[in-house]
Amino acid sequence: MSQYGEGLFKGSAEYYSKYRPIYPSNLIRFLVDKFSLNGEQNLLDLGCGT
């Protein structure tokens, strides 16, 4: 992505943090229960967004 310049996303982290919706706690609980997550397994986070 160097063709777009190093400063393309400079300063955007604050807005991402401020305006990104928070996942509902019931969704997190569902995923923990559905996949029997206990914090000891390996987990792959495949981000598909910003």
Order of alpha helices (4+ residues) and beta strands (2+ residues): alpha-alpha
